[in-house]
Amino acid sequence: MEIRTIHSFASAANQEFEIDMGASAVTATLIEVKPLQSYKFIGQRRDPFSLLFRSRSPVILPQKTYRVKNPTLGELDMFLVPVAREGADIVYQAVFN
């Protein structure tokens, strides 16, 4: 399994990601790629970071792991949490540590 880093996602900033919901999919745009405070420990494989996605879909996805697809990164599994509503848009966060 490939370890994704903040640099992997930085190249996909402002791109759309398709979030697979089984019978259908929701599209979200990667709007923020941000490093998080890190406390180094033995065996750490990457520095932690956060991603924010904005979806214009009226469907609010529950927090869980989804299969997401992106032209730059391909397919990967990501745990998404709805964290904000901005007008009609929903913002989701994924944290990698």
Summary of the structure (lengths in Angstrom):
residues: 97
radius of gyration: 13.4
end to end distance: 15.2
largest distance: 43.2
contacts: 242
relative contact order: 0.26
helix: 5%
strand: 53%
